[in-house]
């Protein structure tokens, strides 16, 4: 089922004024279309069921999710999920907090706002372990596909047992675009990629 998020929508079973309300009402497997042209404030939204969140604009920069100061992350994943065509900005903390499940970030922009406490900011933070997860039908991992990442002390922080691997970076004049996987460690590779730009 498709759910829609936009300020000014008339409330109905499939239309919501906030992303939090849409996530709360969604059923496993639903897709949430988020309206472009407005900043959606997303402080610590927990996603504990498989969902697909997609921005409704032509580019990721058209649909902005903002995690204000004082919150740990914009989105916290405890289940399988997919994000596409979204810009997620964290004023202090993480854009995405991955606790378990398979998370795919496709054609997005993740940005940690520059400030004196950069050492507390990571666009992606994963605390997942490398054990099979019965709730999500498989392993815990994060896949990042053609995603722009800016700010923070490093792109990814893994405090669980997953490791950064299969990294590809396209460096442009204005931004760096990344492809990588955070998954069960299978071979020895460099575990950190710094992207302070």
Helices and strands as residue ranges (DSSP letters): E 2-5, E 15-16, H 19-25, E 31-34, E 39-41, E 45-47, E 51-55, G 60-62, E 64-67, E 73-77, E 81-84, E 87-90, E 94-98, E 102-106, E 109-112, G 118-120, E 122-126, G 134-136, E 141-150, E 154-158, E 162-171, E 176-184
